[in-house]
Amino acid sequence: MSRARVAFELARPALLFGAYVVLAMNGIWLLAVPVAVACFLASFVLQHDTIHSSLGLSRAANELTLTLSGLLLLKSGHGQRATHLRHHGKLLAEDDPEGSIVHWPFWRVVLAGPFYVLGGRAAAMRLSPPTRRHQIAETAATVLVAAGMVLLYVRTGSLVGLVYWAVVFVLSATTALWGAYIPHSVSPDDPLVRRAAALSAWWTPVLNTFAFHDLHHRFPRVPTALLPDFARAVGPEVAFAPHEHPEPVRPVVG
């Protein structure tokens, strides 16, 4: 990835957040809310790339970016890394904090998914003891950010912080559905996946997780932004070949 593209990937969440603040402060909510959604998705992708150290940053810069991108998601970046790397290491197994949800019935994913995602923080503490201090500090920082959003409303009546928090909450609460259940339940040769792949070049955060999910599992160090180019380079036989998902010890159902 070129330095210019890396700089763009790093700057995009902050630029979108700034645009959201400006729009929200001027009461242009019909634009502000979609921009907040875009900010969340861009931050999600940036955090994902730093989890896999795929942007070519120094260790210190990668760790800092992991933390800062997490703040825009109101999550612990180091906590997310702990659970996501376990997901790659034990894909869809019973002790995969992200992927085992794929064995649930659809109704349970919709209703219980939000609570399952919240439980990821406890799982991250257990999975990565060396980063517990980072996780605690990042969790405290997200609490302070959320408290600041509430205080802004109490002191000034401004909804800027609360609306952004609401957007983050809704998207986070449904991550189990769009970020885990659907990508692991749809075959890579499904027409919807092929269509998403064809459209993914328009903006990587929107479709790449769905369109190239199996390809990412086989080549996790490829940056998200380059997945469409990488897929074209290796050809459809490789890009859309199904990943071998190991069978869990026992299905997580209920």
C-alpha positions as CSV (number, residue, x, y, z in Angstrom):
1,M,0.0,0.0,0.0
2,S,1.4,3.4,-0.9
3,R,2.1,6.0,1.8
4,A,-0.6,8.2,0.4
5,R,-3.2,5.5,0.7
6,V,-2.1,4.6,4.2
7,A,-2.4,8.3,5.1
8,F,-5.9,8.4,3.7
9,E,-6.9,5.3,5.6
10,L,-5.5,6.8,8.8
11,A,-7.2,10.2,8.2
12,R,-10.6,9.1,7.0
13,P,-12.3,8.4,10.3
14,A,-11.1,11.7,11.8
15,L,-12.2,13.6,8.7
16,L,-15.6,11.9,8.8
17,F,-16.0,12.6,12.5
18,G,-15.2,16.2,11.9
19,A,-17.7,16.4,9.1
20,Y,-20.3,14.9,11.4
21,V,-19.7,17.4,14.1
22,V,-20.0,20.3,11.7
23,L,-23.2,19.0,10.2
24,A,-24.7,18.1,13.6
25,M,-23.8,21.5,15.1
26,N,-25.7,23.1,12.2
27,G,-28.7,20.8,12.7
28,I,-28.3,19.1,9.3
29,W,-29.3,15.7,10.7
30,L,-30.3,14.1,7.4
31,L,-26.6,14.3,6.4
32,A,-25.1,14.1,9.9
33,V,-26.4,10.7,10.8
34,P,-25.3,9.0,7.5
35,V,-21.8,10.6,8.0
36,A,-21.8,9.2,11.6
37,V,-22.5,5.8,10.2
38,A,-19.7,6.2,7.6
39,C,-17.3,7.3,10.4
40,F,-18.1,4.1,12.4
41,L,-17.5,1.9,9.4
42,A,-14.2,3.7,8.5
43,S,-13.1,3.3,12.1
44,F,-14.1,-0.3,12.1
45,V,-12.0,-1.0,9.0
46,L,-9.0,1.0,10.4
47,Q,-9.1,-0.9,13.6
48,H,-9.4,-4.2,11.8
49,D,-6.3,-3.3,9.7
50,T,-4.3,-2.4,12.8
51,I,-5.4,-5.6,14.5
52,H,-3.6,-7.4,11.7
53,S,-0.8,-4.9,11.5
54,S,-1.4,-4.7,7.7
55,L,-0.8,-1.0,7.1
56,G,3.0,-1.1,7.5
57,L,3.1,1.2,10.5
58,S,5.7,1.0,13.2
59,R,4.8,-0.9,16.3
60,A,4.2,2.2,18.3
61,A,2.2,3.9,15.6
62,N,0.1,0.7,15.1
63,E,-0.6,0.5,18.8
64,L,-1.7,4.1,19.0
65,T,-3.9,3.8,16.0
66,L,-5.5,0.7,17.5
67,T,-6.4,2.7,20.6
68,L,-7.6,5.8,18.8
69,S,-9.7,4.0,16.3
70,G,-11.3,2.1,19.2
71,L,-12.3,5.4,20.8
72,L,-14.4,6.4,17.8
73,L,-16.1,3.0,18.2
74,L,-16.4,3.3,22.0
75,K,-14.5,0.1,22.3
76,S,-11.1,-1.1,23.6
77,G,-8.8,-1.6,20.6
78,H,-6.6,-4.1,22.4
79,G,-9.7,-6.0,23.6
80,Q,-11.0,-6.2,20.0
81,R,-7.6,-7.5,18.9
82,A,-7.6,-10.3,21.5
83,T,-11.0,-11.6,20.5
84,H,-10.5,-11.1,16.7
85,L,-7.1,-13.0,16.7
86,R,-8.8,-15.8,18.6
87,H,-11.5,-15.8,15.9
88,H,-8.8,-16.3,13.3
89,G,-7.0,-19.0,15.3
90,K,-10.1,-21.0,16.2
91,L,-12.5,-20.1,13.5
92,L,-16.2,-20.9,14.5
93,A,-15.1,-23.1,17.3
94,E,-17.0,-23.1,20.6
95,D,-14.3,-20.8,22.2
96,D,-14.3,-18.4,19.3
97,P,-15.8,-15.2,20.9
98,E,-16.7,-13.7,17.6
99,G,-17.6,-16.6,15.3
100,S,-19.4,-19.2,17.5
101,I,-22.5,-17.1,17.1
102,V,-22.9,-18.5,13.6
103,H,-24.3,-21.7,15.2
104,W,-27.1,-19.8,16.8
105,P,-30.6,-19.7,15.2
106,F,-31.2,-16.4,13.4
107,W,-33.8,-15.2,15.9
108,R,-31.3,-15.6,18.7
109,V,-28.6,-13.6,16.8
110,V,-31.0,-10.7,16.4
111,L,-32.3,-10.7,20.0
112,A,-29.3,-11.8,22.0
113,G,-26.5,-10.6,19.7
114,P,-26.1,-7.2,21.4
115,F,-25.5,-8.8,24.8
116,Y,-23.1,-11.4,23.2
117,V,-21.0,-8.6,21.8
118,L,-20.9,-6.8,25.1
119,G,-19.6,-10.0,26.6
120,G,-16.6,-9.8,24.3
121,R,-14.9,-7.4,26.8
122,A,-14.8,-10.1,29.5
123,A,-13.5,-12.6,26.9
124,A,-10.8,-10.3,25.8
125,M,-9.5,-9.9,29.4
126,R,-9.3,-13.6,29.7
127,L,-7.7,-14.2,26.3
128,S,-5.0,-11.5,26.6
129,P,-3.7,-11.0,30.2
130,P,-0.6,-9.1,29.0
131,T,-2.8,-6.3,27.6
132,R,-5.3,-6.1,30.5
133,R,-3.9,-2.7,31.5
134,H,-4.3,-1.4,28.0
135,Q,-7.9,-2.8,27.9
136,I,-8.8,-1.2,31.3
137,A,-7.3,2.1,30.3
138,E,-9.2,2.1,26.9
139,T,-12.4,1.0,28.6
140,A,-12.0,3.9,31.1
141,A,-11.4,6.3,28.2
142,T,-14.6,5.2,26.4
143,V,-16.5,5.7,29.6
144,L,-15.1,9.2,29.9
145,V,-16.0,10.0,26.2
146,A,-19.5,8.7,26.8
147,A,-19.8,10.8,30.0
148,G,-18.6,13.8,28.1
149,M,-21.3,13.3,25.5
150,V,-23.9,13.2,28.2
151,L,-22.4,16.3,30.0
152,L,-22.4,18.2,26.7
153,Y,-26.2,17.6,26.5
154,V,-26.8,18.5,30.1
155,R,-24.8,21.7,30.0
156,T,-25.7,23.0,26.5
157,G,-28.7,20.9,25.3
158,S,-26.6,19.8,22.3
159,L,-27.5,16.4,20.8
160,V,-24.2,16.1,18.9
161,G,-22.6,13.7,21.3
162,L,-25.7,11.7,22.1
163,V,-26.7,11.1,18.5
164,Y,-23.2,9.9,17.6
165,W,-23.3,7.6,20.6
166,A,-26.7,6.3,19.5
167,V,-25.4,5.5,16.0
168,V,-22.4,3.7,17.5
169,F,-24.7,1.7,19.9
170,V,-27.0,0.6,17.1
171,L,-24.2,-0.5,14.8
172,S,-22.3,-2.2,17.6
173,A,-25.5,-4.0,18.8
174,T,-26.0,-5.4,15.4
175,T,-22.3,-6.3,14.6
176,A,-23.0,-9.9,15.5
177,L,-25.4,-10.0,12.6
178,W,-23.7,-8.1,9.8
179,G,-20.1,-8.7,11.0
180,A,-20.2,-12.3,12.0
181,Y,-23.4,-14.3,11.3
182,I,-24.0,-13.2,7.7
183,P,-20.4,-13.3,6.4
184,H,-19.9,-16.8,7.8
185,S,-23.3,-18.1,6.7
186,V,-23.3,-17.1,3.0
187,S,-21.2,-19.0,0.5
188,P,-18.5,-17.0,-1.3
189,D,-19.9,-18.1,-4.6
190,D,-23.3,-16.7,-3.8
191,P,-24.5,-14.1,-6.4
192,L,-25.0,-11.6,-3.6
193,V,-21.3,-11.9,-2.6
194,R,-20.2,-11.6,-6.3
195,R,-22.4,-8.5,-6.6
196,A,-21.0,-7.0,-3.4
197,A,-17.5,-7.7,-4.7
198,A,-18.2,-5.8,-7.9
199,L,-19.5,-2.8,-6.0
200,S,-16.8,-2.9,-3.3
201,A,-14.4,-0.6,-5.0
202,W,-16.8,2.4,-4.3
203,W,-15.9,2.4,-0.6
204,T,-14.2,-0.5,1.2
205,P,-15.8,-0.3,4.6
206,V,-19.3,-0.9,3.3
207,L,-18.9,-4.2,1.4
208,N,-15.4,-5.7,1.8
209,T,-16.2,-7.6,5.1
210,F,-19.0,-9.4,3.3
211,A,-17.6,-9.7,-0.2
212,F,-14.1,-10.9,0.7
213,H,-14.5,-12.5,4.1
214,D,-13.2,-15.9,3.2
215,L,-10.3,-14.4,1.2
216,H,-9.4,-12.3,4.3
217,H,-9.3,-15.4,6.5
218,R,-6.8,-17.0,4.1
219,F,-4.7,-13.8,3.7
220,P,-5.3,-11.7,6.8
221,R,-2.3,-9.4,6.3
222,V,-3.8,-7.9,3.1
223,P,-5.2,-4.5,3.9
224,T,-8.9,-4.2,3.7
225,A,-8.7,-1.4,1.0
226,L,-6.6,-3.7,-1.2
227,L,-8.8,-6.8,-1.0
228,P,-10.7,-5.9,-4.3
229,D,-7.4,-5.5,-6.1
230,F,-6.0,-8.6,-4.5
231,A,-9.1,-10.6,-5.5
232,R,-8.7,-9.5,-9.1
233,A,-5.0,-10.4,-9.1
234,V,-5.5,-14.0,-7.8
235,G,-8.6,-14.6,-9.9
236,P,-12.1,-15.7,-9.0
237,E,-11.1,-19.3,-8.4
238,V,-8.9,-18.3,-5.5
239,A,-10.8,-15.1,-4.4
240,F,-14.1,-16.9,-4.0
241,A,-13.0,-20.3,-3.0
242,P,-14.7,-21.3,0.2
243,H,-12.6,-21.3,3.4
244,E,-12.4,-24.6,5.3
245,H,-14.3,-23.8,8.4
246,P,-13.4,-26.3,11.2
247,E,-16.3,-27.9,13.0
248,P,-16.8,-26.7,16.5
249,V,-16.5,-29.1,19.5
250,R,-20.3,-28.8,19.8
251,P,-22.8,-26.4,18.3
252,V,-23.6,-23.4,20.4
253,V,-27.4,-23.5,20.2
254,G,-30.3,-22.7,22.5
